[in-house]
Amino acid sequence: MLLWELRGPYTIREECIFMLMGRGVADALTEEMFAAPTHKEAADDIEGRYG
């Protein structure tokens, strides 16, 4: 999970959570999430098909 804290340094984690409109859509190891996403919504966003 990528975790941003406003009062301190950025921390990068091994896990990633993809959220869409306030709900958790997918979670996986960061490397797996970006290399081969298993959820359609996450894959669409990672590959630039949203927006």
HELIX and SHEET records of a PDB file:
HELIX    1   1 THR A   30  ALA A   35  1                                   6    
HELIX    2   2 LYS A   40  ILE A   46  1                                   7    
SHEET    1   A 2 LEU A   2  LEU A   3  0                                        
SHEET    2   A 2 THR A  11  ILE A  12 -1                                        
SHEET    1   B 2 GLU A  15  LEU A  20  0                                        
SHEET    2   B 2 ARG A  23  LEU A  29 -1                                        
END                                                                             
